[in-house]
Amino acid sequence: MSLSVSLGPVALPNPILVASGTFGYAKDAARLMDLSRLGAVVPKTITVNPRPGNKPPRTFETTAGLLNAIGLDNDGLDEFVEKKLPYLRTLGCPIVASVAAKNLDDCKIFGERLDEEPGITALELNVSCPNVAGGVDYGIDPKKCEQMTREFRERTKLPFFVKLSPNVTDIAEIAKAAEAGGADAISAINTVRGLAIDWRTRKPRLGVGGGGLSGPAIKPIALNCVWRIARAVKLPVVGIGGISTVDDVLEFMVAGASAVEIGTANFYKPDAAIQILDGLPIAMEQAGIKDLSEIVGTLEI
C-alpha cells in the first residue's frame, strides 16, 4: 500500500499537509505529534517586508467555520530565513514555504533569497488572501495571475504551487493562467469572503469589517473548485477547505486533488493531520485501494 504522492516534480511521503496560517512555524505543535510523519508543513505566509497585520478583533467563530482577517501578519523574509527556517529544517518532513508578493519586484527578491537556502522543498505562491491589498490582485485576474506566475517561474528554480481564491467569477480560468505561467501545481482554495455582525452594536465582529471564512462550512465550495480546476488543467491540485476527516481527504482526491492541506481543523483538533494519516491506510484497505493515485479525479457526473 502506497501513500506517497507526486505534485509535478515534488515527491511527498504522503498527501497530508498542514496549511499556511493554521500551523504557525510548527514549533508549538512539536509536543503534540511527530512532525516528521507529515506529508509537508506549509508555514505561515511571509512577505518581503514585515507586516503588522490588521487591527483586532482578527478572528470570530461562526456556524461550522472561522472568520479571520489576520492580514498576513508576519516578520518578513529576513526573519524567516534567519530565525524560522533553521528550526523548520530539523522537522524531518518536506517544507513548502508560503510567500505573498505584492508586486512583480517581490518575485525577484523571493527567488534570489530562497533559492540559495537549503531545506525548502517547494514554494506556495499565495495570490489569494482576501484581507490585504496588493498581491491578491494577481489572483483575481487571469492575465495578472499568468504575469506574476511567469515572473516567479523566471526568478526561482524551486518548484512552486499557486494558491487560488474562490472569490472569483471562474476559478478554472485563473488556474489555466497559472498553468500557462509555469506553475508546478495548484493549491485551492483560500478562504471565502464573509461578514459577521453584532446587531446590538451595529458593528462587524472583525476589526476591519469582513474577513475570510474557513472550516467545514466551505468544504462543498472547495470540492467544487477542485473538481473544476482538475478538469481544466493538467497540473496536480492540492485541495484545501474544511478537511478534518479521512473521508474528507478521499472526497477531495476523487474530485481531483492529489494531496490536501489541513487548515482550520488544526485549531480545534491540533493532531487532526496525524489522526487522518493514521486512518488513511485503514480506509484504503477497506476500499481495496493499493495506491492513492487510483482514485484521483475519478468522480463520475
JOHU-V854489 format. One record per pair of residues at least 12 apart in sequence whose C-alpha atoms are under 10 Angstrom apart, sorted by the first residue. I is the first residue (numbers start at 1). J is the second residue. D is the distance in Angstrom with one decimal. If there is no record, write none. Layout:
i j d
I J D
I J D
This chain:
i j d
1 281 7.6
1 284 8.2
1 285 8.2
1 288 9.7
1 289 7.6
1 290 4.7
1 291 6.0
1 292 8.7
2 14 8.3
2 281 8.7
2 284 9.6
2 289 9.1
2 290 6.3
2 291 5.0
2 292 7.0
2 293 9.1
3 15 7.0
3 16 9.5
3 39 9.4
3 277 9.3
3 280 8.5
3 281 7.9
3 284 9.6
3 290 8.7
3 291 6.6
3 292 6.4
3 293 9.0
4 16 9.9
4 39 8.4
4 258 10.0
4 259 9.7
4 291 8.2
4 292 7.9
4 293 9.1
5 39 8.8
5 258 6.8
5 259 7.2
5 291 9.1
5 292 7.7
5 293 7.5
6 236 8.1
6 258 7.5
6 259 8.5
6 293 9.2
7 159 9.3
7 160 9.6
7 161 8.9
7 184 7.3
7 185 6.3
7 186 9.2
7 235 8.0
7 236 5.6
7 237 7.6
7 238 8.3
7 257 9.9
7 258 7.1
7 259 8.0
8 159 8.2
8 160 9.4
8 161 9.7
8 183 9.4
8 184 5.7
8 185 6.6
8 234 9.9
8 235 7.2
8 236 6.5
8 237 9.7
9 122 9.4
9 158 9.6
9 159 6.9
9 160 9.4
9 184 7.4
9 185 9.3
10 94 9.6
10 121 7.4
10 122 7.3
10 158 9.7
10 159 7.0
10 160 8.9
10 184 8.6
10 185 9.3
11 39 9.3
11 94 9.2
11 121 9.1
12 38 9.0
12 39 5.6
12 40 7.2
12 93 8.8
12 94 7.3
12 121 9.4
12 259 9.1
13 37 8.2
13 38 7.8
13 39 5.4
13 40 8.4
13 93 8.5
13 94 8.7
14 37 8.5
14 38 7.1
14 39 4.6
14 40 8.3
14 258 9.9
14 259 7.9
14 260 9.7
14 277 8.2
14 280 9.9
14 292 9.4
15 38 8.3
15 39 5.5
15 40 8.2
15 238 8.7
15 239 9.9
15 249 8.8
15 253 9.6
15 257 9.4
15 258 7.0
15 259 4.3
15 260 6.0
15 261 8.2
15 277 8.6
15 280 9.9
15 292 8.9
16 37 9.2
16 38 6.1
16 39 4.9
16 40 7.0
16 41 9.0
16 238 9.8
16 249 8.4
16 258 10.0
16 259 6.4
16 260 5.7
16 261 6.2
16 262 7.2
16 273 6.5
16 274 8.4
16 276 7.9
16 277 6.8
16 280 9.7
17 38 6.2
17 39 5.1
17 40 4.7
17 41 5.7
17 42 7.1
17 93 10.0
17 94 9.3
17 95 9.6
17 96 9.3
17 238 9.1
17 239 9.9
17 240 9.7
17 259 7.6
17 260 6.0
17 261 4.5
17 262 6.2
17 263 8.9
17 273 7.5
17 274 10.0
17 277 9.9
18 38 7.9
18 39 8.3
18 40 6.8
18 41 5.3
18 42 5.9
18 43 8.1
18 96 9.8
18 240 9.6
18 260 8.1
18 261 4.9
18 262 4.7
18 263 6.2
18 264 9.6
18 265 9.6
18 266 8.1
18 272 9.5
18 273 7.1
19 40 9.2
19 41 7.2
19 42 5.4
19 43 7.3
19 44 8.1
19 45 9.8
19 96 9.7
19 98 9.3
19 190 9.8
19 240 7.8
19 241 9.7
19 260 8.7
19 261 5.0
19 262 5.5
19 263 4.9
19 264 8.4
19 265 9.9
19 266 8.9
20 41 8.0
20 42 4.9
20 43 5.0
20 44 4.6
20 45 6.1
20 46 9.7
20 96 9.1
20 97 8.6
20 98 6.7
20 99 9.7
20 124 9.1
20 126 9.5
20 190 9.9
20 261 8.6
20 262 9.1
20 263 7.4
21 42 8.2
21 43 6.7
21 44 4.5
21 45 6.6
21 46 9.9
21 70 9.0
21 72 8.4
21 73 9.6
21 98 9.2
21 263 7.8
21 264 9.1
22 42 9.0
22 43 8.2
22 44 7.3
22 262 8.3
22 263 5.5
22 264 6.3
22 265 8.5
22 266 6.3
22 267 7.1
22 270 9.8
23 41 8.1
23 42 7.8
23 43 6.5
23 44 7.0
23 262 9.3
23 263 7.8
23 264 9.2
23 266 7.0
23 267 8.4
23 270 8.9
24 41 9.6
24 42 8.7
24 43 5.8
24 44 5.3
24 45 9.1
25 41 8.5
25 42 8.2
25 43 5.0
25 44 6.3
25 45 9.7
25 80 9.4
25 84 6.8
25 85 8.6
25 87 8.5
25 88 7.2
26 41 7.6
26 42 8.9
26 43 7.1
26 44 9.2
26 84 9.5
26 87 8.8
26 88 7.4
26 91 8.6
27 84 9.4
27 87 7.9
27 88 8.2
27 91 9.2
28 270 10.0
29 266 9.4
29 270 7.4
29 271 8.2
30 91 8.7
32 270 7.5
32 271 6.7
32 274 9.7
33 270 8.9
33 271 6.6
33 272 9.8
33 273 9.2
33 274 7.2
33 275 9.8
34 91 8.7
34 92 9.3
34 93 9.9
34 271 9.7
34 274 8.2
35 90 9.8
35 91 6.1
35 92 7.2
35 93 6.9
35 273 9.7
35 274 8.6
36 90 9.0
36 91 5.6
36 92 4.5
36 93 4.7
36 94 8.4
37 91 9.2
37 92 7.9
37 93 6.7
37 94 9.8
37 273 9.6
37 274 7.8
37 277 8.5
38 91 9.5
38 92 8.9
38 93 6.2
38 94 8.0
38 95 9.9
38 273 7.5
38 274 7.4
38 277 8.0
39 93 6.7
39 94 6.8
39 95 9.0
39 259 8.8
39 260 9.3
39 261 9.3
39 273 9.5
39 277 9.2
40 91 9.8
40 92 9.4
40 93 5.7
40 94 4.6
40 95 5.6
40 96 6.7
40 97 10.0
40 121 8.9
40 122 9.8
40 261 8.9
41 88 8.6
41 91 9.0
41 93 7.2
41 94 6.5
41 95 5.2
41 96 6.2
41 97 8.2
41 98 9.9
41 261 9.0
41 262 10.0
42 94 8.8
42 95 6.1
42 96 4.9
42 97 5.8
42 98 6.3
42 122 9.5
42 123 8.7
42 124 8.0
42 261 8.5
42 262 10.0
43 80 9.9
43 84 9.3
43 85 9.5
43 88 8.7
43 95 7.7
43 96 7.2
43 97 6.0
43 98 6.4
43 99 9.5
43 124 9.9
44 72 8.3
44 73 9.0
44 74 7.7
44 80 9.7
44 97 7.9
44 98 6.5
44 99 8.5
45 72 6.7
45 73 8.5
45 74 7.4
45 75 9.9
45 76 9.2
45 77 9.8
45 80 9.8
45 97 7.3
45 98 4.6
45 99 5.2
45 100 6.6
45 124 8.7
45 125 8.9
45 126 7.6
45 129 9.8
46 72 7.4
46 73 8.3
46 74 6.0
46 75 7.4
46 76 5.6
46 77 6.2
46 78 9.6
46 79 9.4
46 80 7.4
46 97 8.2
46 98 6.3
46 99 4.9
46 100 6.2
46 101 8.8
46 110 9.9
46 125 10.0
46 126 9.4
47 72 7.8
47 73 8.9
47 74 7.2
47 75 8.0
47 76 5.2
47 77 6.0
47 78 9.6
47 80 9.5
47 98 8.9
47 99 6.0
47 100 5.3
47 101 6.4
47 102 8.0
47 106 8.4
47 110 8.8
47 126 9.9
47 135 10.0
48 74 9.6
48 75 8.9
48 76 5.3
48 77 4.9
48 78 7.7
48 79 9.8
48 80 9.7
48 99 8.3
48 100 7.9
48 101 7.3
48 102 8.7
48 106 6.7
48 107 9.2
48 109 7.4
48 110 7.2
49 74 8.5
49 75 7.2
49 76 4.5
49 77 6.4
49 78 8.1
49 79 9.4
49 101 10.0
49 106 9.6
50 72 9.2
50 73 7.6
50 74 5.6
50 75 4.4
50 76 4.0
50 77 7.5
50 78 8.8
50 79 8.5
51 71 8.1
51 72 6.7
51 73 5.0
51 74 5.4
51 75 6.4
51 76 7.0
52 70 9.2
52 71 7.9
52 72 7.9
52 73 5.0
52 74 6.8
52 75 8.0
52 76 10.0
53 69 8.4
53 70 5.7
53 71 4.4
53 72 5.6
53 73 4.0
53 74 7.5
53 131 9.1
53 132 8.7
54 69 6.7
54 70 5.7
54 71 5.1
54 72 8.1
54 73 7.5
54 131 8.2
54 132 8.7
54 206 9.5
54 207 7.4
54 208 6.9
55 69 8.6
55 70 8.2
55 71 8.7
55 206 8.5
55 207 5.5
55 208 6.7
56 69 8.4
56 70 8.3
56 205 9.5
56 206 6.7
56 207 4.9
56 208 7.8
57 69 8.2
57 70 8.9
57 204 9.7
57 205 7.1
57 206 5.0
57 207 4.9
57 208 8.2
57 209 9.7
58 70 5.4
58 71 8.5
58 205 8.6
58 206 5.6
58 207 6.3
58 208 8.1
58 209 9.7
58 210 9.8
58 211 8.3
59 205 8.2
59 206 6.6
59 207 8.9
59 211 8.3
59 212 9.3
59 213 9.7
60 195 9.8
60 196 7.8
60 205 6.7
60 206 7.0
60 211 9.2
60 213 9.4
61 196 9.1
61 205 9.6
61 213 9.3
61 214 9.8
61 215 9.8
62 195 9.7
62 196 7.8
62 213 8.5
62 214 9.5
62 215 9.4
62 217 9.0
63 215 9.4
63 216 9.1
63 217 7.4
64 213 9.8
64 214 8.7
64 215 6.4
64 216 5.5
64 217 5.1
64 218 8.7
64 242 9.1
65 212 9.9
65 213 6.4
65 214 5.5
65 215 4.4
65 216 5.9
65 217 5.4
65 218 7.7
65 242 8.3
65 264 8.0
65 265 9.7
66 191 9.6
66 194 9.8
66 211 9.4
66 212 7.9
66 213 5.5
66 214 5.3
66 215 6.0
66 216 9.0
66 217 8.7
66 218 10.0
66 264 7.4
66 267 9.8
67 191 8.7
67 192 9.0
67 193 8.6
67 194 7.1
67 195 7.7
67 196 7.9
67 205 9.2
67 206 8.3
67 210 8.2
67 211 5.8
67 212 5.3
67 213 4.4
67 214 6.5
67 215 8.8
68 130 9.7
68 131 8.4
68 191 8.8
68 193 9.5
68 194 9.1
68 195 9.6
68 205 9.9
68 206 7.6
68 207 9.9
68 208 10.0
68 210 8.2
68 211 5.1
68 212 5.3
68 213 6.6
68 214 8.1
69 129 9.3
69 130 8.1
69 131 5.6
69 132 8.7
69 193 9.9
69 206 7.1
69 207 8.0
69 208 7.3
69 209 8.5
69 210 7.3
69 211 4.7
69 212 6.3
69 213 9.2
70 129 9.7
70 130 9.9
70 131 7.1
70 132 9.0
70 206 9.7
70 207 9.8
70 208 9.6
70 211 8.4
70 212 9.1
71 129 7.9
71 130 8.3
71 131 5.2
71 132 5.6
71 133 9.2
71 208 9.6
71 211 9.2
72 100 8.6
72 129 7.9
72 130 9.9
72 131 7.8
72 132 7.4
76 99 9.8
77 99 8.8
77 109 9.2
77 110 7.9
77 113 8.4
77 114 9.0
78 113 8.9
80 97 9.7
81 113 8.5
81 114 8.0
81 117 7.8
85 97 9.2
85 117 8.8
85 118 9.1
85 119 7.9
85 120 8.6
86 117 9.9
86 118 9.4
86 119 8.5
88 119 7.9
88 120 9.0
89 118 8.1
89 119 5.3
89 120 7.9
90 119 8.8
91 119 9.9
92 119 9.6
93 119 9.5
93 121 9.3
94 119 7.7
94 120 7.1
94 121 5.7
94 122 8.2
95 119 6.9
95 120 5.3
95 121 5.4
95 122 6.8
95 123 8.3
96 119 9.3
96 120 6.2
96 121 5.7
96 122 4.7
96 123 5.0
96 124 6.4
96 125 9.9
96 159 9.4
96 160 8.4
96 161 9.1
97 114 9.1
97 119 9.9
97 120 6.8
97 121 8.0
97 122 6.5
97 123 4.7
97 124 6.0
97 125 8.5
97 160 9.1
98 122 8.8
98 123 5.7
98 124 4.5
98 125 6.0
98 126 6.6
98 160 9.4
98 161 9.2
98 162 9.6
98 163 9.2
99 123 7.1
99 124 6.2
99 125 5.2
99 126 5.8
99 127 8.8
99 162 9.9
99 163 10.0
100 124 8.6
100 125 6.0
100 126 5.0
100 127 6.5
100 128 8.8
100 129 8.7
100 134 9.4
100 135 6.5
100 136 8.6
100 163 9.9
101 125 7.8
101 126 7.7
101 127 7.6
101 134 8.0
101 135 5.5
101 136 8.8
101 138 9.2
101 148 8.7
101 152 9.4
102 126 10.0
102 127 8.7
102 132 9.5
102 133 7.9
102 134 4.7
102 135 3.9
102 136 7.7
102 137 8.6
102 138 8.6
102 148 9.8
103 134 7.0
103 135 6.2
103 136 9.8
103 137 9.3
103 138 8.5
103 148 7.9
104 135 9.1
104 138 9.8
104 147 8.4
104 148 6.2
104 149 9.3
104 150 9.8
104 151 6.7
104 152 7.9
105 148 9.7
105 151 8.9
105 152 9.6
106 135 9.8
106 148 9.9
106 151 9.7
106 152 8.9
106 155 9.9
107 125 9.5
107 148 7.7
107 149 9.0
107 150 9.8
107 151 6.6
107 152 5.2
107 153 8.8
107 154 8.9
107 155 6.5
107 156 8.3
108 151 7.8
108 152 7.1
108 153 9.8
108 154 8.5
108 155 5.4
108 156 7.9
109 152 9.8
109 155 8.3
109 156 9.6
110 123 9.9
110 152 8.5
110 155 7.9
110 156 7.8
111 123 9.9
111 151 9.9
111 152 7.3
111 153 8.8
111 154 8.6
111 155 4.9
111 156 4.4
111 157 7.7
111 158 8.3
112 155 7.0
112 156 7.1
112 157 9.6
113 156 9.3
114 156 8.1
114 157 9.5
114 158 8.5
115 155 8.9
115 156 6.2
115 157 6.5
115 158 6.5
116 156 9.8
116 157 9.7
116 158 9.9
120 158 8.2
120 159 9.7
121 158 7.4
121 159 7.6
121 160 9.0
122 157 9.5
122 158 5.7
122 159 5.0
122 160 5.3
122 161 7.7
122 184 9.6
123 156 9.4
123 158 6.9
123 159 6.4
123 160 4.5
123 161 6.3
123 162 8.6
123 184 9.9
124 159 8.7
124 160 5.4
124 161 4.6
124 162 5.7
124 163 6.5
124 183 9.7
124 184 9.9
124 185 9.0
124 186 8.9
124 187 7.9
125 148 9.5
125 149 8.3
125 152 8.6
125 160 6.8
125 161 6.0
125 162 4.8
125 163 5.9
125 164 9.0
125 183 9.3
125 186 9.5
125 187 9.1
126 138 9.5
126 139 8.3
126 161 8.5
126 162 6.3
126 163 5.0
126 164 7.2
126 165 9.1
126 187 9.0
126 190 8.7
127 139 4.8
127 140 8.3
127 145 7.9
127 148 9.0
127 149 9.6
127 162 7.1
127 163 6.1
127 164 6.3
127 165 7.5
127 190 9.2
128 140 7.9
128 162 9.0
128 163 6.4
128 164 5.3
128 165 4.6
128 166 8.3
128 167 8.5
128 168 10.0
128 188 9.5
128 189 8.4
128 190 6.2
128 191 8.1
128 192 9.9
129 163 9.1
129 164 8.7
129 165 7.3
129 167 9.9
129 190 6.8
129 191 7.4
129 192 9.5
129 193 9.8
129 211 9.6
129 212 8.1
130 165 7.9
130 166 9.8
130 167 8.2
130 190 8.3
130 191 7.3
130 192 7.9
130 193 6.8
130 194 9.8
130 210 9.2
130 211 7.0
130 212 6.3
130 213 9.8
131 191 9.7
131 193 8.9
131 208 8.7
131 209 9.9
131 210 8.2
131 211 6.2
131 212 7.2
132 211 9.9
135 148 9.2
136 164 9.3
136 165 8.6
138 164 9.7
138 174 9.5
139 162 9.0
139 163 8.4
139 164 6.3
139 165 6.6
139 166 9.6
139 167 9.2
139 168 8.4
139 171 9.4
139 174 7.1
139 175 9.4
139 177 9.7
139 178 9.2
140 164 8.5
140 165 7.4
140 166 9.0
140 167 7.5
140 168 5.8
140 169 8.4
140 170 9.1
140 171 8.5
140 173 9.7
140 174 7.1
141 168 8.4
141 169 9.6
141 170 9.8
141 171 9.8
141 173 8.9
141 174 6.9
141 177 8.9
142 170 9.5
142 171 9.2
142 172 9.7
142 173 6.4
142 174 4.9
142 175 8.1
142 176 8.0
142 177 5.3
142 178 7.9
142 180 10.0
143 173 9.8
143 174 8.4
143 177 6.8
143 178 9.3
143 181 9.6
144 174 9.3
144 177 8.5
144 178 9.5
144 181 10.0
145 162 9.2
145 164 9.6
145 173 10.0
145 174 6.8
145 175 8.7
145 176 9.4
145 177 6.1
145 178 6.1
145 179 9.7
145 180 9.5
145 181 7.8
146 174 8.1
146 175 9.0
146 176 8.4
146 177 4.7
146 178 5.2
146 179 7.7
146 180 6.4
146 181 4.7
146 182 8.2
146 183 9.2
147 177 8.5
147 178 8.6
147 180 9.3
147 181 6.7
147 182 10.0
148 177 9.8
148 178 8.5
148 181 7.6
148 182 9.9
149 161 9.5
149 162 7.7
149 177 8.2
149 178 5.9
149 179 8.3
149 180 8.3
149 181 4.9
149 182 6.4
149 183 6.5
150 177 9.5
150 178 8.0
150 179 9.2
150 180 7.9
150 181 4.2
150 182 5.8
150 183 7.9
151 181 7.9
151 182 9.1
152 181 8.6
152 182 8.5
152 183 8.7
153 181 7.3
153 182 5.9
153 183 7.1
153 184 9.3
154 181 9.6
154 182 8.8
158 184 9.6
159 182 9.6
159 183 7.7
159 184 6.1
159 185 8.5
160 182 9.0
160 183 6.0
160 184 5.6
160 185 6.7
160 186 8.7
160 187 9.9
161 178 9.0
161 179 9.8
161 182 9.6
161 183 5.9
161 184 5.7
161 185 4.5
161 186 5.2
161 187 6.2
161 188 9.8
161 235 9.6
161 236 9.3
161 237 8.8
161 238 8.6
162 174 10.0
162 175 8.4
162 178 6.8
162 179 9.0
162 182 9.8
162 183 6.4
162 184 8.1
162 185 6.6
162 186 5.0
162 187 5.8
162 188 8.4
162 237 9.7
162 238 9.7
163 175 9.2
163 178 9.5
163 185 8.8
163 186 6.0
163 187 4.4
163 188 5.8
163 189 6.8
163 190 7.0
163 237 9.8
163 238 8.8
163 239 9.9
163 240 9.6
164 178 9.2
164 186 7.3
164 187 6.2
164 188 5.3
164 189 5.6
164 190 6.2
164 191 9.4
164 225 9.7
165 187 9.2
165 188 7.0
165 189 5.6
165 190 5.1
165 191 6.9
165 192 7.6
165 193 9.6
165 222 9.9
165 225 9.5
166 188 7.8
166 189 6.1
166 190 6.7
166 191 7.2
166 192 6.2
166 193 8.6
166 221 7.9
166 222 7.8
166 224 9.9
166 225 7.2
167 189 9.4
167 190 8.8
167 191 8.3
167 192 6.3
167 193 6.8
167 212 10.0
168 192 9.9
170 225 9.1
170 228 9.2
170 229 9.6
171 188 9.2
171 189 9.5
171 225 6.8
171 226 9.2
171 228 7.7
171 229 7.0
171 232 9.6
172 225 7.7
172 226 8.9
172 227 9.3
172 228 6.0
172 229 4.9
172 230 8.4
172 231 8.3
172 232 5.9
172 233 7.9
173 228 9.7
173 229 8.4
173 232 7.9
173 233 9.3
174 229 8.9
174 232 9.9
175 187 9.3
175 188 9.4
175 228 9.5
175 229 6.3
175 230 9.1
175 232 7.6
175 233 7.0
175 234 10.0
175 235 9.1
175 237 9.8
176 229 8.1
176 232 6.8
176 233 6.0
176 234 9.0
176 235 9.2
177 233 9.5
178 233 9.4
178 235 9.6
179 232 9.9
179 233 7.0
179 234 8.1
179 235 7.0
180 233 9.5
182 235 10.0
183 235 8.1
183 236 10.0
184 234 9.8
184 235 6.5
184 236 7.6
184 237 9.4
185 233 9.6
185 234 9.0
185 235 5.2
185 236 5.0
185 237 5.8
185 238 7.4
185 258 9.8
186 226 9.2
186 229 8.3
186 230 9.2
186 233 9.2
186 234 10.0
186 235 6.8
186 236 6.5
186 237 4.8
186 238 6.1
186 239 8.6
186 257 9.4
187 226 8.7
187 229 9.8
187 236 8.7
187 237 5.8
187 238 4.5
187 239 6.1
187 240 7.1
187 257 9.1
187 259 9.3
187 260 8.5
187 261 8.7
188 222 7.0
188 223 9.1
188 225 7.1
188 226 6.4
188 229 8.6
188 237 7.3
188 238 6.2
188 239 5.3
188 240 5.4
188 241 7.7
188 257 9.2
188 260 9.1
188 261 9.3
189 214 9.6
189 218 9.4
189 219 9.6
189 221 8.7
189 222 5.9
189 223 9.0
189 225 7.3
189 226 7.8
189 238 8.6
189 239 6.8
189 240 5.3
189 241 6.2
189 242 10.0
189 261 9.8
190 212 8.2
190 213 8.8
190 214 7.9
190 218 9.9
190 222 8.7
190 239 9.8
190 240 7.2
190 241 7.4
190 263 9.9
191 211 8.5
191 212 4.8
191 213 5.1
191 214 5.3
191 215 8.8
191 218 8.1
191 222 9.3
191 240 9.2
191 241 7.7
192 211 8.1
192 212 5.1
192 213 4.9
192 214 6.8
192 217 9.8
192 218 7.4
192 221 8.8
192 222 9.4
192 241 9.5
193 210 7.1
193 211 5.8
193 212 4.7
193 213 6.0
193 214 9.2
194 209 9.2
194 210 5.7
194 211 5.5
194 212 5.7
194 213 5.8
194 214 9.5
195 209 6.9
195 210 4.5
195 211 6.3
195 212 8.2
195 213 8.4
196 209 8.1
196 210 7.0
196 211 8.5
196 213 10.0
197 209 8.7
197 210 9.1
213 241 9.6
213 264 9.8
214 240 9.5
214 241 6.5
214 242 6.6
214 243 9.9
214 263 8.1
214 264 6.5
214 265 9.5
215 240 9.6
215 241 6.3
215 242 4.2
215 243 7.4
215 244 8.6
215 262 9.6
215 263 7.5
215 264 5.3
215 265 7.0
215 267 10.0
216 241 7.1
216 242 3.9
216 243 6.8
216 244 7.8
216 248 9.8
216 264 8.4
216 265 8.5
217 241 8.6
217 242 6.6
218 240 9.6
218 241 6.0
218 242 5.9
218 243 9.4
219 239 9.9
219 240 8.2
219 241 5.1
219 242 4.6
219 243 7.0
219 244 9.9
219 248 8.6
219 252 9.4
220 241 8.4
220 242 8.4
220 252 10.0
221 241 8.0
221 242 9.4
222 239 7.4
222 240 6.6
222 241 5.4
222 242 7.8
222 243 9.6
222 252 8.6
222 255 10.0
223 239 7.7
223 240 8.5
223 241 7.9
223 242 9.4
223 248 9.5
223 251 7.9
223 252 6.1
223 253 9.4
223 254 9.6
223 255 6.6
223 256 8.9
223 257 9.1
224 252 9.3
224 255 7.8
224 256 10.0
225 239 8.9
225 240 9.8
225 255 9.1
225 256 9.8
226 238 8.1
226 239 6.3
226 240 8.6
226 241 9.9
226 252 7.4
226 253 9.1
226 254 9.8
226 255 6.4
226 256 6.3
226 257 6.6
226 297 9.6
227 239 9.5
227 252 8.2
227 253 9.3
227 254 8.5
227 255 4.8
227 256 5.6
227 257 8.0
227 297 7.7
227 299 8.3
228 255 8.6
228 256 8.6
229 255 9.5
229 256 8.1
229 257 9.3
230 255 7.7
230 256 5.3
230 257 7.3
230 258 9.8
230 296 9.6
230 297 7.2
231 255 9.4
231 256 7.9
231 297 8.4
235 257 10.0
235 258 9.8
236 256 8.1
236 257 6.8
236 258 6.1
236 259 8.4
236 296 9.7
237 252 9.7
237 253 9.1
237 255 9.9
237 256 6.8
237 257 4.7
237 258 5.7
237 259 6.9
237 260 8.4
237 296 9.9
238 252 8.8
238 253 9.0
238 256 8.8
238 257 5.4
238 258 6.0
238 259 4.8
238 260 5.0
238 261 7.0
239 251 9.9
239 252 6.2
239 253 7.9
239 255 9.1
239 256 8.3
239 257 5.4
239 258 7.7
239 259 6.3
239 260 4.5
239 261 6.3
239 262 9.0
240 252 8.5
240 257 9.2
240 259 9.0
240 260 5.8
240 261 5.2
240 262 6.8
240 263 7.4
240 264 9.9
241 260 8.8
241 261 7.9
241 262 7.7
241 263 7.2
241 264 8.2
241 265 9.8
242 261 9.5
242 262 7.8
242 263 7.3
242 264 7.0
242 265 7.5
243 260 8.1
243 261 7.7
243 262 5.8
243 263 7.3
243 264 8.1
243 265 7.1
243 266 10.0
243 272 9.4
243 273 9.6
243 276 9.7
244 261 9.8
244 262 6.9
244 263 8.4
244 264 8.3
244 265 5.7
244 266 8.6
244 268 10.0
244 269 8.5
244 272 6.5
244 273 7.9
244 275 9.2
244 276 7.6
245 262 9.5
245 265 9.3
245 272 7.8
245 273 8.7
245 275 8.2
245 276 5.9
245 277 9.5
245 279 8.6
245 280 9.3
246 272 9.8
246 273 9.5
246 275 8.5
246 276 5.2
246 277 7.8
246 278 9.0
246 279 6.3
246 280 5.9
246 281 9.6
246 282 9.5
246 283 7.6
246 284 9.9
247 276 9.0
247 279 9.5
247 280 8.7
247 283 8.3
248 260 9.5
248 276 9.5
249 261 9.0
249 262 9.2
249 276 8.3
249 277 9.9
249 280 8.6
250 280 8.6
250 283 9.0
250 284 9.3
250 292 8.8
250 295 8.1
250 296 8.6
251 295 9.4
251 296 9.3
251 297 9.8
251 298 10.0
251 299 8.9
252 295 9.9
252 296 8.3
252 297 8.7
252 299 9.7
253 292 8.1
253 293 8.4
253 294 9.5
253 295 6.5
253 296 4.8
253 297 6.4
253 298 8.2
253 299 9.0
254 292 9.7
254 293 9.5
254 294 9.2
254 295 5.5
254 296 4.9
254 297 4.8
254 298 5.1
254 299 5.3
254 300 9.0
255 295 8.8
255 296 6.9
255 297 5.1
255 298 6.8
255 299 5.6
255 300 9.1
256 293 9.9
256 295 8.4
256 296 5.1
256 297 3.7
256 298 7.2
256 299 7.7
257 293 9.6
257 295 9.5
257 296 6.2
257 297 7.0
258 292 8.1
258 293 7.2
258 295 9.2
258 296 6.2
258 297 8.5
259 292 9.5
259 293 9.9
259 296 9.3
261 273 8.7
262 276 9.5
280 292 9.8
